[in-house]
Amino acid sequence: MASQSGIGVSEALSTTFVDAVSNKGSLRLILVHIENETLVPSLVRPPTESKTEVEDFELLADILYDDKPAYVLFRLGDNADEDWLFISYVPDQAKVRDKMLYASTRATISRQLGDSNFKKSMFATTKDDLTPRGYLAHLASQKAQAPMTLRERELADIKAAEGADSSSMGTTLRSSNVWGSGDNTVNANLGLKWDEDAQKALSSWSAENSVTMVQFIINIPTETIVVSPHDHSGQLQFPDDQPTYTFYKFLHDGDSERRVFIYSCPSKSPIKSRLIYSCNSSSVSSKGPDYGFTLDKKIETSSPEEVDIDYIKSELGLSSPSTNSDASNLKPSTGFAKPARPGRRR
């Protein structure tokens, strides 16, 4: 079964887990890593004789690294029907790319091994969180919080991973979950470069009145910003299964030009892509000073089909058009506005 990030559970992990679930008290934990785009068991540990499950958290100190994420499947109790605790361990010192990869694959491993097996989950950023004391503190905090669904826990884990990324990089995480800044060729966070055609396209959009729109995507394997194949010569069109960055010019009734940045992140997009695009949206939108322009508005949406002339007018605080004739008045402008949280119209 393929995951949204293209990473799946290996046969070895599936077999190891099924055997552990079936055989009473055979294993206390299974350590899992992502290797060659596959989830594999790195090692297993049986319960420590005469120790409780809480005391067995001491096992984790010697098998986890300070700079390498991992998943831990931890048996709670010694009976075959006992629940398993799913642990996402994403240390602050890990590489940003690894943090996002493990955050986006978390739901996959849980789903493919059986969500019903994991009634409890835990997210940790330090090994201190995974000591007997840390686990007891986690249980205490869980009692104080309202119960969450599996999906809510997944989103909370991803948010925590993104927050850890922001702190480790010395940046401030904005309410819209986009952050970072870039120079004229390399963006922050993932070190994304702009290829030559993309740089020329943005330069033309900035300087030439006839170029009303330019759209970009990330070539993830090469970590490069490129011109989108979905760029339709000034027409407001966005793919429904892939995030995009769009620079757009708008001229309303002879008014001064307005320049708008549109970050479209459809809900159909793979989780991995959504995280990568989110992390670099601010870097892309901040390219203006390098190309001689500033923005009047930044827009974010998870429903690109809603973005049309009326929508942009509304975002700019302009009156709605009485006809569609304004669609022919698309041209080049100045300013900046705080973006809305992804997925919500402003």
Secondary structure as UniProt FT lines:
FT   TURN            4..5
FT   STRAND          8..9
FT   HELIX           11..22
FT   TURN            24..25
FT   STRAND          29..35
FT   TURN            36..37
FT   STRAND          38..45
FT   TURN            49..50
FT   TURN            53..54
FT   HELIX           55..62
FT   TURN            66..67
FT   STRAND          70..75
FT   TURN            80..81
FT   STRAND          84..89
FT   TURN            92..93
FT   HELIX           96..113
FT   HELIX           115..117
FT   STRAND          120..124
FT   HELIX           127..130
FT   HELIX           132..144
FT   HELIX           150..168
FT   TURN            169..170
FT   TURN            175..176
FT   TURN            189..191
FT   STRAND          193..194
FT   HELIX           196..207
FT   TURN            209..210
FT   STRAND          213..219
FT   TURN            220..223
FT   STRAND          224..227
FT   TURN            229..230
FT   TURN            233..234
FT   STRAND          244..250
FT   TURN            253..254
FT   STRAND          258..264
FT   TURN            267..268
FT   HELIX           271..285
FT   TURN            286..287
FT   HELIX           288..291
FT   STRAND          297..301
FT   HELIX           304..306
FT   HELIX           309..316
FT   HELIX           325..329
FT   TURN            342..343
//
